[in-house]
Amino acid sequence: MATSEGIITKVYSSTAWVKCTKSAACESCSAKGFCDTMGGSGSNNDVEVEAINAVGAKVDDRVAISFETSSLLKVSFLVYMVPVLFLILGVVIGDKIAVIFNYDQSIFSMLVGFLFLFAAFFFVKAKGKDLSKQDAYQPKIIRILK
């Protein structure tokens, strides 16, 4: 389970925005660039995340948040591997179809491969929207610190 500490900046009915300071572990993280797009920057070591407020924290409370490692791995597979698998599948299908229609196999397999890759991005976006609505794929506030 990945955990971090932060301070509550906004509270809604069931969620809260938590301002976290990037730790030293962030420097070696492969998703470091993603955090930068979510509100952090090279000169600013803070990033804000929306988390499920299961403990009833209030604004200015210092809290610990966590994210399930298994969910992180599933999302990583979805984002990084699914497009590659779609691309390979498209190339193989394009290669087989090119023979049937008497097209150049290299060009046709490349075009179908890119078409499948493009379709994968829409699939990942749609699946990501579905997953983002599930509690297992959202960070949770697990306790209020002093």
C-alpha positions in Angstrom: 0.0 0.0 0.0 1.4 3.4 -1.0 1.0 6.0 1.7 1.7 9.7 2.0 0.9 12.6 4.3 -0.7 15.9 3.6 -2.9 18.7 4.7 -6.6 19.0 3.8 -7.3 22.1 1.7 -10.9 21.5 0.7 -13.7 19.2 2.0 -16.7 18.0 0.1 -19.4 15.6 1.3 -17.5 12.4 0.8 -14.1 13.5 -0.5 -11.4 16.0 0.4 -8.5 17.6 -1.5 -5.1 16.8 0.2 -2.0 18.8 -0.5 1.0 16.5 -0.3 4.7 17.2 -0.4 6.6 15.1 -2.8 9.1 12.8 -1.0 12.5 11.6 -2.0 10.9 8.4 -3.3 9.1 10.5 -5.9 12.4 11.2 -7.7 12.8 7.5 -8.6 9.2 6.9 -9.4 8.3 6.0 -13.0 5.0 8.0 -12.7 6.8 11.2 -11.6 5.8 13.0 -14.8 2.1 12.1 -14.2 2.2 13.8 -10.8 3.7 16.9 -12.4 0.7 17.1 -14.8 -1.7 16.8 -11.9 -0.6 20.0 -10.2 3.0 19.6 -9.2 5.9 21.2 -11.0 9.7 21.1 -11.0 10.0 24.1 -8.7 7.1 23.3 -6.5 7.2 20.1 -4.4 3.5 20.1 -3.6 0.8 18.1 -5.4 -2.9 18.1 -4.6 -5.0 14.9 -4.8 -8.7 14.2 -4.2 -9.2 11.4 -1.7 -12.1 9.6 -0.1 -12.6 11.2 3.3 -13.5 8.1 5.3 -12.3 9.5 8.6 -14.2 12.8 8.6 -11.1 15.1 8.3 -11.6 18.8 8.2 -9.7 21.7 6.5 -6.2 22.1 7.8 -6.1 18.6 9.4 -2.8 16.7 8.7 -3.8 13.3 7.4 -2.3 10.1 6.0 -3.6 8.9 2.6 -3.1 5.6 1.0 -3.6 3.9 -2.4 -3.9 0.2 -2.9 -0.8 -1.2 -4.7 -2.9 -3.8 -6.6 -5.1 -1.1 -8.0 -2.0 0.9 -9.0 -0.6 -2.1 -10.8 -3.8 -2.8 -12.6 -4.0 0.9 -13.8 -0.4 0.8 -14.9 -1.1 -2.3 -16.9 -4.1 -0.6 -18.5 -2.2 2.5 -19.4 1.1 1.0 -20.5 0.4 -2.5 -21.8 -3.0 -2.4 -23.4 -2.0 0.1 -26.2 1.0 -2.1 -27.0 -1.1 -5.2 -27.1 -3.6 -3.5 -29.3 -0.8 -2.4 -31.6 0.6 -5.9 -31.9 -2.9 -7.4 -32.5 -3.6 -4.8 -35.2 -0.3 -5.5 -37.0 -1.0 -9.3 -37.0 -4.6 -8.8 -38.2 -3.4 -6.3 -40.8 -0.8 -8.8 -42.1 -3.4 -11.5 -42.5 -6.0 -9.3 -44.1 -3.5 -7.8 -46.6 -3.0 -11.2 -48.2 -6.8 -11.6 -48.7 -7.2 -8.2 -50.4 -3.8 -8.5 -52.2 -2.3 -5.3 -50.6 1.3 -4.7 -49.6 1.6 -6.6 -46.2 4.0 -4.1 -44.6 2.1 -1.0 -45.3 -1.4 -2.5 -44.6 -0.2 -4.1 -41.3 1.3 -0.8 -40.2 -1.9 1.1 -41.0 -4.1 -1.4 -39.2 -1.7 -1.5 -36.3 -1.9 2.3 -35.9 -5.7 2.1 -36.2 -5.8 -0.4 -33.4 -3.4 1.7 -31.3 -5.7 4.7 -31.8 -8.7 2.6 -30.8 -6.7 1.5 -27.7 -6.5 5.1 -26.5 -10.3 5.4 -26.6 -10.6 2.1 -24.8 -8.2 3.1 -22.1 -9.9 6.4 -21.6 -13.4 4.8 -21.3 -12.1 2.1 -19.0 -10.3 4.8 -16.9 -13.5 6.7 -16.4 -15.3 3.5 -15.2 -12.4 2.7 -12.8 -12.2 6.2 -11.4 -15.8 5.8 -10.1 -14.8 2.7 -8.1 -13.5 3.3 -4.5 -10.7 0.8 -5.0 -9.1 3.1 -7.6 -9.1 6.3 -5.5 -6.8 7.3 -2.7 -8.3 7.2 0.8 -7.6 9.2 3.9 -6.8 6.5 6.5 -6.2 8.6 9.6 -5.9 12.1 11.0 -2.4 12.9 12.3 -1.6 15.5 15.0 
